[in-house]
Amino acid sequence: MSAGAGCITRLAPEDIEPVRAILELSGLSVDLDAELARAIALPWVLRAPGQSTPMAFLLAWSVVDELHLLDMATHPQHRRQGHSRTLLSALVALAQSERKRLILLEVRTSNTAAIALYQSAGFETTGVRRGYYSDTGEDALEMRITLDPNTGAIVREAP
């Protein structure tokens, strides 16, 4: 799929090493081989137009009428250029086109940049998972977008 800031494609075997580098530089660990084999996995990469090396990565799972955003990372040399927003927008568009009901995620409470990005995309905080991250014991915010499965429109939850 084409995006304003580049081209989004499914992770391919030749992308694994560059994406592992992005993940390592971002402090994330994902079993990319397992995700390539998982039927529910949506492992996406974003490349600059005409470039072969991925700049950013997104992993979501499509489960029945929900999408679960698991990981998203951009290479440090390409951060603050809208690549995560591009990937996130493509995920929301997929959810809308497939008439999903929810997009769910967890995010570290200290990751204020990601929280702001998710809020700007329409995510709402629905709860806190205490001690969610085993590496630090940090809490996670539970966030979601609720969609009308008939129209794909984002439905705001009552406060």
C-alpha positions as CSV (number, residue, x, y, z in Angstrom):
1,M,0.0,0.0,0.0
2,S,1.2,3.4,-0.8
3,A,1.4,6.1,1.9
4,G,2.3,9.8,1.7
5,A,5.7,9.3,3.5
6,G,6.5,6.1,1.8
7,C,5.4,2.6,0.9
8,I,4.0,0.1,3.4
9,T,4.4,-3.6,2.7
10,R,4.2,-6.8,4.6
11,L,7.5,-7.8,6.2
12,A,9.5,-10.0,3.9
13,P,12.3,-12.4,4.8
14,E,14.9,-9.9,3.3
15,D,13.5,-7.2,5.7
16,I,14.2,-9.3,8.9
17,E,17.8,-8.1,9.6
18,P,17.1,-4.4,9.0
19,V,13.9,-4.6,11.1
20,R,15.8,-6.4,13.9
21,A,18.2,-3.5,14.0
22,I,15.3,-1.0,14.2
23,L,13.8,-3.1,17.1
24,E,17.1,-3.4,18.9
25,L,17.8,0.4,18.6
26,S,14.2,0.9,20.0
27,G,14.6,-1.5,22.9
28,L,12.1,-3.9,21.5
29,S,12.3,-7.7,20.9
30,V,10.0,-9.4,18.4
31,D,10.3,-12.9,17.1
32,L,10.0,-11.8,13.4
33,D,10.2,-15.4,12.0
34,A,7.3,-16.4,14.2
35,E,5.3,-13.4,13.2
36,L,5.8,-14.1,9.5
37,A,4.4,-17.6,10.1
38,R,1.4,-16.4,12.3
39,A,-1.8,-16.2,10.3
40,I,-3.2,-13.4,12.4
41,A,0.0,-11.2,12.2
42,L,0.2,-8.0,10.3
43,P,4.0,-7.3,10.3
44,W,4.4,-4.1,8.2
45,V,7.4,-2.1,7.1
46,L,7.5,1.4,5.8
47,R,10.2,2.4,3.2
48,A,11.0,5.7,1.6
49,P,9.9,5.8,-2.0
50,G,12.5,4.0,-4.2
51,Q,14.3,2.6,-1.2
52,S,14.7,-1.0,-0.2
53,T,15.6,-0.6,3.5
54,P,12.8,-0.3,6.0
55,M,12.6,2.9,8.0
56,A,9.8,1.8,10.4
57,F,8.0,-1.3,11.5
58,L,4.5,-2.1,12.9
59,L,3.2,-5.3,14.2
60,A,-0.5,-5.9,14.9
61,W,-2.7,-9.0,15.2
62,S,-6.1,-9.3,13.5
63,V,-8.3,-11.3,15.8
64,V,-12.0,-11.7,14.8
65,D,-13.4,-8.1,15.0
66,E,-10.4,-6.5,16.7
67,L,-6.9,-5.3,15.8
68,H,-4.2,-5.4,18.5
69,L,-1.3,-3.1,18.0
70,L,1.7,-4.9,19.6
71,D,4.8,-3.0,18.5
72,M,5.8,0.0,16.5
73,A,9.3,1.4,16.0
74,T,11.1,3.8,13.7
75,H,14.9,3.8,13.0
76,P,16.4,6.6,15.1
77,Q,17.7,8.4,12.0
78,H,14.2,8.6,10.6
79,R,12.3,9.6,13.8
80,R,10.1,12.7,14.0
81,Q,9.2,12.5,10.3
82,G,5.7,11.1,10.6
83,H,6.5,7.5,9.8
84,S,4.7,6.1,12.9
85,R,1.7,8.3,12.1
86,T,1.7,6.9,8.6
87,L,1.8,3.3,9.8
88,L,-0.9,4.0,12.4
89,S,-3.2,5.7,9.9
90,A,-2.9,2.7,7.6
91,L,-3.8,0.4,10.5
92,V,-6.9,2.5,11.3
93,A,-7.8,2.5,7.6
94,L,-7.5,-1.3,7.5
95,A,-9.7,-1.6,10.6
96,Q,-12.3,0.6,9.0
97,S,-12.3,-1.2,5.7
98,E,-12.5,-4.6,7.4
99,R,-15.3,-3.4,9.7
100,K,-13.4,-4.1,12.9
101,R,-15.0,-3.1,16.2
102,L,-11.8,-2.2,18.2
103,I,-8.2,-1.3,17.9
104,L,-6.4,-2.0,21.1
105,L,-2.9,-1.3,22.5
106,E,-0.8,-1.0,25.7
107,V,1.8,1.7,26.0
108,R,4.3,2.6,28.8
109,T,3.1,5.4,30.9
110,S,6.5,7.1,30.4
111,N,6.2,7.1,26.6
112,T,4.5,10.5,26.4
113,A,5.4,10.9,22.6
114,A,3.6,7.6,21.8
115,I,0.6,8.5,24.0
116,A,0.3,11.8,22.3
117,L,0.5,10.2,18.8
118,Y,-2.2,7.6,19.8
119,Q,-4.5,10.3,21.2
120,S,-4.2,12.3,18.1
121,A,-5.2,9.3,16.0
122,G,-8.3,8.8,18.1
123,F,-7.3,6.4,20.8
124,E,-8.8,6.8,24.2
125,T,-7.3,5.6,27.5
126,T,-9.5,2.9,29.0
127,G,-7.4,1.7,31.9
128,V,-4.1,1.1,33.6
129,R,-2.3,-2.2,33.8
130,R,-0.1,-2.0,37.0
131,G,3.4,-3.4,36.7
132,Y,2.7,-4.5,33.1
133,Y,6.3,-4.3,31.8
134,S,8.4,-7.1,33.4
135,D,11.7,-5.3,32.6
136,T,11.0,-2.3,34.8
137,G,7.7,-3.0,36.5
138,E,6.3,0.1,34.8
139,D,2.6,0.5,34.3
140,A,0.9,0.5,30.9
141,L,-2.0,2.5,29.7
142,E,-4.7,0.5,27.9
143,M,-5.9,2.5,24.9
144,R,-8.4,1.8,22.2
145,I,-10.3,3.1,19.3
146,T,-13.9,2.0,19.1
147,L,-15.3,1.7,15.6
148,D,-18.8,1.4,14.3
149,P,-18.7,-1.9,12.5
150,N,-21.4,-0.8,10.0
151,T,-19.8,2.5,8.9
152,G,-16.2,2.3,10.1
153,A,-16.6,5.6,11.9
154,I,-14.7,6.2,15.1
155,V,-17.1,6.2,18.1
156,R,-16.1,8.3,21.0
157,E,-16.7,6.7,24.4
158,A,-18.6,8.7,27.0
159,P,-16.2,10.2,29.6
